[in-house]
Amino acid sequence: MTRSELSTEKTLRVLVVDDDVSICRWLNAVLTAEGYECCQARSVKNAEPFLHEQPIDVALIDIYIGQANGLEFLGKLKTLQPECKCVMMTARASVETVARSVAEGAIEYLSKPLLIDELLALLRKLTGPRQTPSHTLKDSSAPESTIVGRSPKMLEVYRAVARVAPSTASVLITGASGSGKELVARAIHALSPRAEMIFTPINCGSFPETILESELFGHEKGAFTGADARRSGLFEATNGGTILLDEISETSLVFQVKLLRVLQEHKVRRVGSNTFTPIDVRIVAATNKDLSALIRTGQFREDLYYRLSVVTIQLPSLEERTEDIPLLVQYFLKRFNHRNQRQVNISEEAVKLLASMSWPGNVRELENLIERLAIFADMDEISAGEVERERTRRSEATPARENSTASSTLPEKLQEMERQEILRVLRESGGNRALAARKLGIERKTLYEKARRLAIDLQSKET
């Protein structure tokens, strides 16, 4: 599509609001060459007169304009020129800033450094029908979440969270273990109208079926052995809030039928009761498995899948967003320093080396490694040599795993890798199961379940 095909009636007017002189000059050159009329302002104060002049077709606004907030200017612009199509720009992307941008009326969100092809494609798209936001956020000063990253794949996640959070739709979050599924679920809750209510995460894989049913639905006195008193379940306790059903793939078909009824009727029946209790709970489910494959093998109900996956958010693995590793490293170091009253730094060479490594355990594995490196860092700086020693230690363990599973199927290989990782952490923890569970980023009950499934003897001193 050519520029002349987009608008034969008038030249489209684009307002650029950014305190970076080089960005303004670059955008002016690009936009002018494409036939747009480009207006520039390097502060909110200088941009305001444009709002009272001719209509602005598209506005490109930096979120951080010196000491000013571009989102506040966005609100003023949309009040005075509601037909203007607004795009927010920033080098510091977060799920909160994306959500606020969408809520205030921005149509899109671009991460810096800007790409010419992406920018021009977006401008062409914006000549179509105007998209009107359907919601607003009550609290624009909410603290940012611990979701870190500004890679294109993470921006897609941010956009999905921003659009689905204000709704009541059920959400299915998929992604490998350690990729941050619970963090995304918490962000959805924090950016929703339910933010002031309870958020309850529960790991479905850490409970036997009968106990899971009692935990979620509650039970009556005498419903089973040990039920000495009537007890409300987590659905009732979370009424008005959000519940995360993690590892939803680990539930039985019998339980799935009961969960489906809850989703359909918004009522729960305690174990041993004949009455139903109305509930208002938003359900977010998460899994590291392919539910479609489980449906084909009869291990997961198709009707429940469609109820849970009104919106699906796929989290990328860390190896799919290696450009985020430096940001993650600095974030984990900052958190470690704050927690331990330390001032540990890391060299550029060490960060580059970390970015070149493989991360089968994803963000959780990187976090654990950074904490370990920080604890033993010489002179309060993590050097490339220390990272290299860690990589060597890991590579020495890898061939043994690969050779022992050379003739196995992929699921068997993955199970063996998981088994070896748990054994390694148990050895490092001196057999302390609580400490090992914390290092692995799982609950102790989950560790016990994995140990049973993977034939790991937690009592053995050889682990």
SVG drawing of the C-alpha trace seen along z (x, -y; Angstrom):
<svg xmlns="http://www.w3.org/2000/svg" viewBox="-29 -27 67 73">
<polyline fill="none" stroke="black" stroke-width="0.4" points="0.0,0.0 1.4,-3.4 1.2,-6.6 -1.1,-8.2 -3.5,-5.3 -3.8,-5.8 -5.1,-9.4 -5.9,-11.2 -7.8,-14.0 -5.1,-15.5 -1.6,-15.0 -1.8,-13.2 -0.4,-15.2 1.8,-13.4 2.8,-14.8 6.1,-13.5 6.5,-14.2 9.9,-13.1 12.7,-14.8 15.4,-13.0 16.7,-15.3 18.1,-12.5 14.8,-10.6 12.8,-13.7 15.2,-14.4 15.2,-10.8 11.4,-10.6 11.0,-13.9 13.3,-12.7 11.5,-9.3 8.0,-10.7 8.7,-13.7 10.2,-11.3 7.1,-9.2 4.9,-12.2 3.5,-12.9 3.4,-16.3 5.6,-16.0 5.2,-18.3 7.8,-18.0 7.8,-18.8 10.5,-18.0 8.5,-18.7 4.9,-18.4 4.7,-22.2 5.8,-22.7 3.4,-20.0 0.3,-21.5 -0.2,-24.4 -0.5,-21.8 -3.6,-20.4 -5.4,-23.7 -4.4,-24.1 -5.2,-21.8 -6.4,-18.3 -3.7,-15.7 -4.1,-12.4 -1.5,-10.4 0.6,-11.2 3.8,-9.4 4.4,-10.0 7.3,-9.0 6.2,-7.7 9.0,-9.4 9.5,-13.0 12.1,-14.5 10.4,-14.8 6.9,-14.7 4.7,-11.7 3.7,-11.1 0.6,-9.2 -0.8,-12.3 -0.3,-14.2 -2.0,-11.3 -5.1,-11.9 -5.2,-15.6 -4.7,-15.0 -7.6,-12.4 -9.8,-14.9 -9.1,-17.8 -8.7,-15.6 -10.6,-12.4 -10.2,-11.2 -6.4,-11.3 -4.8,-7.9 -2.1,-7.7 1.0,-5.5 3.2,-5.3 7.0,-4.8 9.5,-3.8 12.8,-2.0 11.5,-0.8 8.5,1.5 6.4,3.1 3.1,4.7 1.8,1.8 2.8,-0.9 1.3,1.0 -2.0,1.5 -2.1,-2.2 -1.4,-3.2 -4.3,-1.1 -6.6,-2.2 -5.9,-5.9 -6.7,-5.5 -3.5,-4.5 -4.0,-2.2 -0.5,-0.8 2.8,-0.7 6.2,-0.7 9.5,0.4 12.7,-1.6 14.9,-1.4 12.2,-2.0 12.3,-0.1 11.5,-1.9 9.5,1.0 7.5,1.6 6.8,-2.1 5.6,-2.7 3.5,0.5 1.8,-0.8 1.1,-4.2 -0.5,-2.5 -2.6,-0.4 -3.8,-3.4 -5.4,-5.0 -8.2,-2.4 -11.2,-2.6 -10.5,-4.1 -10.4,-1.6 -12.1,-2.9 -10.8,-1.7 -13.6,-0.1 -12.2,-0.6 -10.2,-2.7 -7.9,-2.0 -8.7,-3.3 -5.2,-3.4 -2.4,-4.7 0.1,-4.6 0.1,-0.9 3.6,0.5 5.2,2.4 5.2,6.1 8.2,8.4 7.7,9.3 10.9,8.1 11.6,7.8 11.1,5.6 11.7,8.1 9.1,8.2 7.7,11.5 7.3,10.0 5.6,6.9 3.0,9.3 2.5,10.7 2.1,7.2 -0.4,6.3 -2.4,9.4 -2.4,8.8 -3.5,5.2 -6.4,6.1 -7.7,9.1 -7.2,7.9 -10.2,5.5 -12.6,8.3 -14.1,11.3 -12.8,13.8 -11.1,17.0 -7.4,17.0 -5.1,19.9 -1.4,19.2 1.0,21.6 4.7,21.9 7.7,23.9 8.4,24.3 10.1,21.3 8.9,18.9 6.8,16.8 3.3,18.0 2.3,17.1 3.7,13.6 1.5,13.0 -1.5,14.3 -0.8,11.9 -0.4,9.0 -3.8,9.9 -5.3,9.8 -3.5,6.5 -4.7,4.7 -8.3,5.9 -11.3,4.5 -10.7,7.3 -7.3,5.9 -8.4,5.1 -9.7,8.6 -7.9,11.9 -5.5,13.6 -5.2,17.3 -2.6,19.5 -2.9,23.3 -0.7,25.9 -3.1,28.7 -0.2,31.1 0.7,31.0 -2.5,32.5 -4.1,36.0 -7.5,35.7 -9.6,36.1 -7.6,33.5 -7.6,31.1 -11.4,31.2 -11.7,30.5 -9.2,27.7 -11.1,25.9 -14.7,26.8 -14.6,27.2 -16.3,30.0 -18.9,30.7 -18.3,32.2 -18.0,36.0 -17.6,35.9 -14.6,38.2 -12.2,39.5 -10.5,36.5 -13.2,34.0 -13.9,32.9 -15.5,29.6 -17.2,27.9 -14.7,26.0 -15.1,23.5 -12.9,24.1 -10.6,21.8 -13.3,20.8 -15.5,19.5 -12.5,17.9 -11.5,16.1 -15.0,14.9 -14.7,11.6 -11.1,12.2 -9.0,14.4 -7.8,18.0 -4.9,19.4 -5.1,23.1 -1.5,23.9 -0.5,27.3 -4.2,27.7 -3.0,30.6 -2.3,32.7 -6.0,33.0 -8.0,36.1 -11.0,36.4 -13.4,36.8 -12.2,33.6 -12.3,31.8 -16.0,32.6 -16.6,30.9 -14.5,27.9 -16.4,27.5 -19.6,27.3 -18.2,24.5 -17.2,22.6 -20.6,23.0 -22.9,22.4 -20.7,20.2 -21.6,22.4 -19.6,24.8 -20.8,27.8 -18.8,28.7 -17.8,32.4 -20.5,34.2 -23.1,31.4 -26.3,31.4 -26.5,27.6 -24.7,25.2 -23.0,22.0 -22.9,19.1 -19.4,17.7 -17.9,14.8 -14.4,15.9 -12.2,15.2 -10.3,18.4 -6.9,18.2 -5.3,21.6 -1.7,22.4 0.2,25.3 3.5,26.3 2.0,29.0 0.3,29.1 -3.4,29.5 -4.4,30.1 -2.2,33.2 -3.7,34.3 -7.2,33.9 -6.3,36.2 -5.1,38.9 -8.2,38.6 -6.3,37.1 -8.0,33.7 -11.6,32.7 -12.1,30.7 -15.1,28.8 -13.1,27.7 -10.3,26.6 -12.5,24.2 -14.0,22.9 -10.5,22.2 -9.0,20.8 -11.3,17.9 -8.0,16.0 -4.7,17.9 -1.3,16.2 1.7,18.1 4.9,17.2 8.2,17.4 11.1,19.4 14.1,17.5 16.0,18.8 13.3,17.1 14.1,13.7 17.8,13.7 17.9,9.9 16.1,9.7 18.8,11.6 20.8,8.4 17.7,6.8 16.8,9.9 20.4,10.2 20.3,6.6 16.8,7.0 17.8,10.2 21.0,8.6 19.2,5.5 16.7,7.6 19.4,9.7 21.3,6.6 18.2,5.1 17.3,8.3 20.9,9.0 22.1,5.4 24.9,6.0 26.4,4.1 27.2,6.9 27.8,5.9 28.5,7.9 30.9,7.3 29.8,6.7 31.8,9.8 29.9,11.9 26.5,10.6 27.5,11.4 28.5,14.9 25.2,15.5 23.4,14.3 25.2,16.9 24.3,19.9 21.3,22.2 18.5,22.0 16.4,25.1 15.1,23.9 14.2,20.5 13.9,17.4 13.8,19.4 17.1,21.1 18.7,17.8 17.4,16.3 18.8,19.2 22.2,19.0 22.5,15.2 21.7,15.6 24.4,18.4 26.9,16.3 26.2,13.2 26.6,15.2 30.1,16.3 31.2,13.3 34.8,12.2 35.2,8.5 31.5,8.0 31.6,8.4 30.5,11.4 33.3,11.9 33.2,13.7 35.5,16.3 33.0,17.2 30.3,17.5 32.6,19.6 33.2,22.0 29.5,22.4 29.0,23.1 31.8,25.7 30.2,27.4 26.9,27.6 28.4,28.8 30.2,31.6 26.8,32.9 25.1,32.6 26.9,35.5 25.9,38.0 22.3,37.0 22.4,37.1 24.1,40.5 21.8,42.2 18.8,41.0 20.1,41.3 17.6,44.0 14.7,42.6 11.7,40.7 11.5,36.9 9.2,37.1 11.5,39.6 14.5,37.4 12.7,34.4 11.8,36.5 15.3,37.7 16.6,34.1 14.1,33.0 15.1,35.9 18.8,35.1 18.2,31.4 16.2,32.3 19.0,34.7 21.6,32.0 19.7,29.4 19.1,31.9 22.8,32.6 23.6,28.9 21.1,28.5 22.6,31.3 19.4,33.3 17.3,30.4 14.0,30.8 12.6,27.5 15.7,25.6 15.8,27.7 12.1,26.9 12.9,23.2 15.9,23.4 13.7,25.2 11.0,22.6 8.3,25.1 6.4,26.0 7.6,28.8 4.4,30.8 5.3,30.5 8.8,31.8 7.3,34.8 5.0,35.5 7.8,35.1 10.0,37.4 7.3,40.1 6.8,39.8 10.5,39.7 11.5,42.5 13.7,40.2 14.3,41.4 14.2,38.3 15.4,40.2 18.6,41.4 21.8,39.8 23.2,40.4 21.0,37.6"/>
</svg>
